Structure formats: structure tokens, C-alpha cells
Amino acid sequence: MKRFLLACCLISSSLTALSQGAVFTTTDTAVQQAYRWAAGMVQHYRGNPNDPVGPWYEAALPSRNAFCMRDVSHQTIGAAICGLDKENSNMLRAFAAHIAEKRDWCSYWEINKFGLPAPEDYRNDREFWYNLNANFDVMFACWKLYRWTGDKSYIQHPVFTHFFDKTVEEYIDRWVLQPDSLFTRPLHPNAPVPFNKQDYFHRCRGLASYVENVPDLKMGVDLIAAIYRGLSSFAAIQKLNGDTIKAALYQKKADQYREKIDARWWNTRDSRYYTWYNGAGQFGTGEGEMFLLWFDALKDTARSNQTMAHLLAGQWNVETTSYMPVICYQQGYWQQARDYILWLSDPATPRREYPEVSFGVVEGVIHGLMGIEPDAASQRITTLYRGNTADTATVRGLKVMEAAITVTHTGKQTIFQHTGRQPLLWRAAFAGKHDRIVVQNVARAASFRTDNSGQIISFIELKVPGGKSVAAGVK
């Protein structure tokens, strides 16, 4: 009962703060309740912008008053939906600014509200905790935030470009992460001397995975997927900034990592991917499988569906589960995505107070259920309702690409409006095969794509001037 009252108080006390972010309403009362709880918790975790670190939000164990690289990278879109843009920019910039050669091109894994490396993870520059996925995850987060917000500082500010440049070259070299070194690299490169295996600031200084419970871990498949996505993000940034030669070079490098995953990590007997490789030369499986989908590292549809089937059949820690709503929606498992949203927001769910959970639910609803996908590089916003057509769902005041948009899905119709000064390209998408999509009572020929679950998606693209409300629908 006390937990219920606390949640209600948190939600009530954050209603004013919620005006700074998007407002979501739906006739699906269960999802409405889940979103209200999650958005309230996001605002609850918003830190004091006058703290020494500047604007920030909780992205670690709440008792630490801190934020770590992994959690921030996974919470940024949920934060942006709720109006925490200053926090996103400040926190990611703090990570980028602290990359240093004396730490072998690592940053601080976790920073607290005082602007210092959290003592729970840091003793000095030779003895600290660090998961090697982190640099690549931050790069991916910066690219996603640029696409969502249109803020080019995420891909052009000198603090970020320095971080990117050092990560794709010196960091990979220093930690022996070249494609042909993944199985032969030392177990503890750059370890403190003398090395004390019992000291986790020694043995975990450069963990080759986000999965932290594998003894003598040499390589995690999630790290390879993170490198692939980090280098792919770097290539996309170079292309956008006009360096097509560098873009092609790094995309080719990225693809080498993805090819290694399919060539060496697939377990044919069990029809799933191995997730770790240890110092004894043994493969094994565990939590890291989900990151193959988070980093979009699987191009074989059959294998990605088998990976989804395995994930859906298992029980995972709450951190891993918090990523499942948006992944399920993206992969075409819409009902399962809704189930995860409701489970994660259920007061009976253990550790639902962990910050990644509420941020993940917010992203799952707006990015996943509402299907809102901004792409600043092409000045296009996609919408695709992935809910029950008997329901109505609306998001108002959602800031994307330097504009605020309002999207309403009603039955088989979507209404789109934005406040931008320039027209935006709207890709109005609908589930199922529809030869025609009706726009303002005029039928237009549709284009088609197929998602990973085999469902056909029909869509059209049209330019929408600022301030104008446009409706599109199917019969």
C-alpha cells in the first residue's frame, strides 16, 4: 500500500514538470496508466540543474545520485520525449569530455551529481570499472538524438567529434578490438601492475561485455554488436558531414564486425547466438543476446526471428526487459511489446523503480506503439500505429526536429500536425497491404515494405506545411 501511495504522489507531484514534455492520451486504459506512471517517474528522476554537474537525471542505481554511460545511452529517447533535452546534451557531453589517454581512451563510466567519477566505480585512473561497449553506445546515442532532435551539436561539436575520432581508432587499438583479434586478445589488456584478480577495479577495467557475471570473459557478442553499431553511426555522421570516402571506409570496417557475428557466433544446434567466449576458448550463453537487436546487428531475418523467439520465451533481468518494448515493436511483435509495457509498469514487478524501466516504457509507447520515427537527416517523420484499431491514441507537443508535433491515430486514420517553419516530409504508414491511402479525401498509390515478422506495411510520403493538420487513412 505504501508503494502504491508513493507512486501516486510521485506522479501527482510531477504533473507540472510533465508540461515540459509530450502529453500522451489513449482509450487503452491499461497503456494510459502505464505511460502516466512512467512519465511521472522520468520527471521524478530529473536532477537539480543547479547541481555542480549541471542538468542531469538518474541513470544508475538511484541511491548513487549518478548516471552511467550504458544507462544514459539507453534512456536518451525516453528523456527527449519527456523534455529532458538539456540533461541529455549535458550528460553525453560530460562523458565525451572525459575521454583520456591516461585512462586508455576510456571516459568515466559513471558520473555523480557533483561532476565527479562515482567512487563506487572509480578509485584512480589506473583502477576503475569500465565496460568497453560504453564508447560505442554513446556514439549510437548521439546519432539517434541528432536524428530525433535535429540538433547538430551531437554530431559536430568538437567535444563529440574528438570522442568519436579517438574511439574508432586509438580506443579500438589500445583495447585490441580489431576484427581479427576478438578471440586472441589478452584477457586483461591494460591491466594495472601489479595485477590483483580479486580486485574488481583491476579485473573489470575494460570488461568486454555488458554482461558482468562471466568468469574470465574474453569477448561478448554484445560488444561486437556495439562496435558494429558505433562504427556504422560514425560512418553515417561522416556522410552527413560530406566526407563520403571516410564514410565508406568506416562502414566497411563496421560490416566486418557484423560478419564475424554470423560467421563465428551462431549455435546451429540450439538455433541461437552464443553470447560470450572465455579465456579457456569456450563459448556460452547468457543475457547479452538482446543487444544483437538493440544494435540492429542482425541482417538474417530467420536468425533475428529465432533470437526474438528465444528472448520472448525467457526471463531476463529488469534492465534487459526494459529494452524489450521498443525492440518488440520494431521487430513486428506488437502484442508482446504491449505485454512488456504493462509488466514493466506493474507495481508488483520487482525493481520497476530502476530508472531504465520508466524511460524504456515511455520510449516503448511513443517510439514503438505510436510508431513515431524522426529522421533529421532527411527531414522526415514516420508514423505507424501499432495498437488496436478500435483504440484512439494521441501525442501532443512532442518535440522533434526543432518542431512540436501532434499525432492522433484513430481506427485506420492518422492525423498529423507540426509547428515547424519549414514543411516536413511525413511518411504515413499503416499495417497491412493497402493499394491506396486516402489523404484529404484523395486516394494516392501506396508503397510497401515488410517487417521482420512478415507483416506488410503500406505507406506514402507527403510534405506538410507548418501549422496545417493533414489526415491520412486506409479503408
Secondary structure as UniProt FT lines:
FT   HELIX           2..13
FT   HELIX           15..18
FT   TURN            19..20
FT   STRAND          23..26
FT   HELIX           29..44
FT   TURN            49..50
FT   TURN            52..53
FT   HELIX           62..64
FT   STRAND          66..68
FT   HELIX           69..81
FT   TURN            82..83
FT   HELIX           85..97
FT   HELIX           101..103
FT   TURN            104..105
FT   STRAND          110..112
FT   TURN            113..114
FT   TURN            119..121
FT   STRAND          122..124
FT   TURN            125..126
FT   STRAND          127..128
FT   STRAND          130..131
FT   HELIX           133..149
FT   HELIX           153..156
FT   HELIX           158..166
FT   HELIX           167..171
FT   HELIX           172..174
FT   TURN            175..176
FT   HELIX           179..181
FT   TURN            182..184
FT   TURN            189..190
FT   TURN            197..198
FT   HELIX           200..203
FT   STRAND          205..207
FT   TURN            215..216
FT   STRAND          217..220
FT   HELIX           221..240
FT   TURN            241..242
FT   HELIX           244..264
FT   STRAND          266..267
FT   TURN            268..271
FT   STRAND          272..273
FT   STRAND          276..278
FT   TURN            279..280
FT   STRAND          283..284
FT   HELIX           287..290
FT   HELIX           291..294
FT   TURN            295..296
FT   HELIX           301..313
FT   HELIX           318..322
FT   HELIX           324..331
FT   HELIX           334..345
FT   TURN            347..348
FT   TURN            350..353
FT   HELIX           355..363
FT   HELIX           364..369
FT   STRAND          373..375
FT   TURN            376..379
FT   STRAND          380..384
FT   TURN            389..390
FT   STRAND          392..400
FT   TURN            401..402
FT   STRAND          403..410
FT   TURN            411..412
FT   STRAND          413..418
FT   STRAND          424..431
FT   STRAND          436..439
FT   TURN            440..441
FT   STRAND          442..445
FT   STRAND          447..450
FT   TURN            452..453
FT   STRAND          456..464
FT   TURN            466..467
FT   STRAND          470..473
//
